Amino acid sequence: MEKKFKRTLITTALPYANGPVHIGHLAGVYIPADIYARYLRLRGDDVVMIGGSDEHGVPITIKAKKEGVTPQDVVDRYHKIIKDSFEELGISMDIYSRTTSDIHSATASEFFRHLYDKGEFVEKTSMQLYDEKANQFLADRYVTGECPHCHNPKAYGDQCEACGTSLNATDLINPKSAITGNTPVLRETKHWYLPLDKWEPALRQWILEGHKEWKTNVYGQCKSWLDLGLQPRAVSRDLDWGVPVPVEGAEGKVLYVWFDAPIGYISNTKELLPDTWEKYWKDPESRIINFIGKDNIVFHCIVFPAMLMAYGDGYQLPDNVPANEFLNLEGDKISTSRNWAVWLHEYLRDLPGKQDVLRYVLTANAPETRDNDFTWAEFQQRNNSELVAILGNFVNRAVVLVKKYYDGVTPAAGTLEEVDTTTLAEIGTIKQALSEALDTFHFRDALKEAMNIARLGNRYIQETEPWKVAKTDAARLATILNTSLQIAANLAIAIEPFLPFTAEKMVKMLRLGSMTWDDLGRTDLIPAGTTLGEAELLFEKIEDETIKAQTDRLARIKEENKVSQWQPAPQAPDVDFDTFMKADLRVGTVVECEKVPKADKLLRFLIDDGGEKRTIVSGIAKYYKPEELVGKQVVFIANLPPRKLKGITSQGMILSAENADGSLTVISPSAPATPGAQVK
């Protein structure tokens, strides 16, 4: 039997304050969280929704250095942009705070110190890369170099995006600082680690046995991490921007942002409810729901729960973590660095008054089970054919007909016929399906059910044809129009979690009082004799020129990226002629080519090299179909030591050129050459 809770604490992932919020953030986290919070409020539940800006970490310091300002300047700017745009979109957080607040610093410091005093940390000394010019240790993502596996020259310190191999920064060949371009040096440093392996049995029991109802993508990712075995994770960093590590001798060290940030949920609750915050975090009759994107699953399902377990003192673990997948834009991954995004504050400026259109489209196309794609064409189509033609059309017809035949005064219903009772009964069926979808975090399905009430209303008006009945049966007309208004009133309740601005307009138009979720399904929401407000169109058609302005903007960004982002890679250090001559470059003919299973970027080649055929694995699957390469001649390095990639022994490296757009072009001889011929 499902457990009943007295109260619900909803937390929303803290957006990183080095840029504005885009539609990917909205679809992944904030709109689903807001829908759920509004639904619980309509039910009369005790619910609090917490949010705030994540304002610490290396990327913010780098952005500040590039702009010649302080990190505080950066986070102040983006915190305001994010907070204001959330409010304008109707994201109804009870508090939106920040991790640079005094209360957060105190809370995070106390949390660390409590674990430190309990002996929950492991202290380790290690060698890490240090940029002497920038005078700082480098996070893995801020080191680039040659992948030791596939020899991609632009691998990051945490992963090679060409072959997909996970790395440590110290694994890279010829590493460079992404901050200054300098070659970093190894220096000794001390940090504190949370031994996740200690909490692995408890986490395994809590997640794998206790929360099988979680979304498949969340449960599956957690199981994968647990099955690989958890390792101690650093909770401190060498940096001068963040919450200082509250331990003597830890000067120049701050709390790692992924230890620091989730504590923001606690500090923000304290800030909102200084006297009662513990009820929401420590009472077993309270539940915590974390709304996040899929890239944060490990931190909210494994790291933060382990932190709470280690702290003790009654902290409750999340009851659910309904993470969404990613939203792409026009077939391409959203990228802050490339400006490839629809930014919320720009949308609100460019399409004023259309908050609910964006909320609707992002919910209808939510990436709940897989990555989805936002296109401006679909945005226009859903607005025009669904919001305008279905929802807006029904409400307008119902109100305008009452204005026409009854001067805007709600008529009393007479005897209900079968079409009336059947139609009204359908609202109860829809309510049940709608509630079930909301309770299980299936917001896309829930929106369809809410819209089914509008479809029901349109169908009812079409079937009853009040404009014809008006000529012959006044009593029947009154019943039809009263029923139409009751459907519209139910629709106003059903859409409030999804389209709050539209629901507010409908409440005023229909002269509804305060509505609750229990009222959904009632057939007497608008009493006879109620004078309706003025009819207004809830939505307007979006014309082609509006959409063209947005697609033209994206086209300009794409072209600017091609020009501004690409420049020839820096020349590698000089090598003497004898060293160069050690590389045995040869021409081979591709005999076979196929994709490597479970490796999106890899192709397996069988190369005719003039002797015994050899196998080579290359990370170019994104740019070529296997059949395009069979029979093609390629240049490869023949004398590299064999390496295993995804279980396949690769006997060489196929040479490719990286283009301005990041694509790879296989290098081939300009005329046919004998397989095995050396390149001189």
FENKA-V346077 format. One record per pair of residues at least 12 apart in sequence whose ideal C-beta (glycine too) atoms are under 6 Angstrom apart, sorted by sequence separation. I is the first residue (numbers start at 1). GAP is how many residues later the second one is. If there is no record, write none. Layout:
I;GAP  I;GAP
//
This chain:
37;12  150;12  157;12  242;12  243;12  305;12  434;12  593;12  640;12  655;12  83;13  147;13  150;13  242;13  604;13  640;13  60;14  129;14  143;14  149;14  466;14  492;14  592;14  638;14  141;15  207;15  238;15  239;15  434;15  492;15  590;15  591;15  602;15  603;15  637;15  13;16  149;16  433;16  434;16  464;16  510;16  636;16  637;16  12;17  140;17  141;17  236;17  237;17  243;17  591;17  602;17  603;17  12;18  140;18  361;18  601;18  603;18  636;18  79;19  237;19  430;19  511;19  588;19  589;19  602;19  55;20  236;20  301;20  588;20  601;20  634;20  635;20  12;21  235;21  300;21  361;21  489;21  588;21  601;21  204;22  234;22  430;22  493;22  10;23  148;23  430;23  489;23  235;24  509;24  148;25  508;25  53;26  143;26  297;26  357;26  493;26  595;26  10;27  145;27  146;27  493;27  145;28  146;28  288;28  290;28  617;28  140;29  145;29  294;29  145;30  200;30  288;30  426;30  457;30  490;30  145;31  288;31  289;31  290;31  292;31  294;31  617;31  8;32  143;32  144;32  282;32  287;32  594;32  634;32  635;32  197;33  593;33  617;33  144;34  196;34  281;34  616;34  634;34  633;35  17;36  142;36  489;36  502;36  593;36  615;36  616;36  618;36  633;36  142;37  195;37  196;37  423;37  453;37  454;37  486;37  489;37  593;37  614;37  14;38  16;38  17;38  453;38  616;38  7;39  8;39  9;39  10;39  11;39  12;39  138;39  193;39  194;39  486;39  590;39  14;40  129;40  327;40  590;40  623;40  18;41  193;41  194;41  258;41  326;41  453;41  485;41  623;41  18;42  51;42  262;42  325;42  590;42  55;43  56;43  191;43  192;43  324;43  49;44  52;44  55;44  192;44  324;44  450;44  589;44  604;44  620;44  635;44  18;45  49;45  51;45  52;45  53;45  54;45  55;45  134;45  191;45  325;45  326;45  327;45  328;45  329;45  330;45  450;45  48;46  52;46  131;46  134;46  138;46  325;46  587;46  588;46  133;47  327;47  599;47  131;48  587;48  588;48  131;49  133;49  189;49  585;50  596;50  131;51  447;51  586;52  131;53  130;54  583;54  584;54  129;55  130;55  584;55  34;57  130;57  17;58  34;58  127;59  394;60  17;61  20;61  21;61  30;61  127;61  128;61  414;61  17;62  125;63  391;63  394;63  420;63  427;63  390;64  394;64  397;64  414;64  125;65  401;65  405;65  414;65  610;65  413;66  609;66  610;66  15;67  411;67  608;67  609;67  123;69  124;69  413;69  411;70  121;71  122;71  411;71  122;73  225;73  410;75  221;76  368;76  225;77  366;78  218;79  222;79  402;79  363;80  401;80  58;81  587;82  364;83  363;84  398;86  587;86  589;86  398;87  588;87  431;89  398;90  431;90  586;90  587;90  586;92  395;93  428;93  427;94  566;94  585;94  562;98  203;99  424;99  562;99  137;101  218;103  218;105  199;107  202;107  215;107  122;110  196;110  199;110  410;116  412;116  410;118  322;119  410;120  409;122  408;123  408;124  113;133  399;133  112;134  108;135  363;135  400;135  399;136  109;137  105;138  356;143  395;143  356;145  355;146  356;146  392;146  108;147  392;147  388;151  108;152  111;152  387;152  388;153  108;155  107;156  384;157  107;159  383;159  104;160  107;160  380;162  104;163  103;164  99;165  103;167  380;167  103;168  71;170  97;171  376;171  95;173  97;174  376;174  376;175  95;177  94;178  61;180  56;186  120;190  115;195  57;200  56;201  56;204  54;207  52;212  50;215  52;216  50;218  339;218  50;219  338;223  14;247  14;250  11;254  33;258  32;259  85;259  85;260  88;260  29;262  29;264  81;264  28;265  90;265  89;266  9;271  6;279  7;279  8;279  9;279  10;279  11;279  12;279  13;279  5;280  5;282  13;283  28;296  27;300  24;303  24;310  19;317  22;319  23;319  22;320  22;321  20;323  21;323  20;325  31;328  31;331  31;332  27;335  26;336  27;339  23;351  39;399  35;408  90;410  32;411  164;437  163;456  162;457  39;458  38;459  35;462  35;463  150;469  42;474  43;474  42;475  151;502
//
